[in-house]
């Protein structure tokens, strides 16, 4: 990053430049959004405008300012294919600061030069480790911008940057995130792996009621870039719903996503949250999700423990 991008006024110009670069019609490879986040996966991947827990460090850095004063979580995901893959995450967030670590299997990503078959994917047993520091800033009462400065390691270590924005208008929210702005690349056993820029936009309606349903969120996301994955090209749209009910003792969610280019692969997700402790200063939650459908790359399950106050 240049010194200009570190000052307050040019920061907005840097964000717009990053968005313009990411929106250009170029393919991006490997790392999809839905690799991380039990709640996000349970909503089918419609989470850019909803992100309000510590996984905002991955989904939308600006989302940290919309959630609890403190959020911490640990997550474990198990994709169905390849069978030996697992995804681990640990994140801590405050309204203006977040720390995160995600460990992602390279065999969940397409390696340049490979055909992307399951057999070849299983041969690549390495991990991609992502260490992040997230900061955010409110611009008035309606707009928040944030960024995650990352160290990404897969044999070599490179610096990278994600940027996000979230605008609030009453019950409505609009979110935008650009990931992998520096496009780090790595030499792996199966060939070079490049994490090109990804961009996604989302919108959500979030409201509260006094009845059996205490809170409901309706969300939709759409990729703005073309992603080259191990199972082919994709540009996804996703929609989801999240409900908190029964005096805030349980949460239920569901969603679906589909590819709008190439082969029409669709995923269906469902999830639940058991609220162990709610009210007062401390909240303790157990989150779980399961995903199925014709999109083999997204089928699997995940579980997480989340704390807030």
Secondary structure, 3 states (H helix, E strand, C coil): CCCHHHCHHHHHHHHHHHHHHHHCCCEEECCCHHHCCHHHHHCCCCCCCCCCCCCHHHHCHHHHHHCCCEEEEEEEEEECCCCCCCEEEEEEEECCEEEEEEEEEHHHCCCCCCCCCHHHHHHCCCEEEEEEEEEEEEECCCEEEEEEEEEEECCCEEEEEEEEEEEEECCEEEEEEEECCCCCEEEECCEEEECCCEEEEEEEEEEECCCCEEEEEEEEEEECCEEEECCEEECEEEEEEEEEECCCCEEEEEEEEEECCCCCCEEEEEEEEEEEECCCCCEEEEEEEEEEECCCCCCEEEEEEEEEC
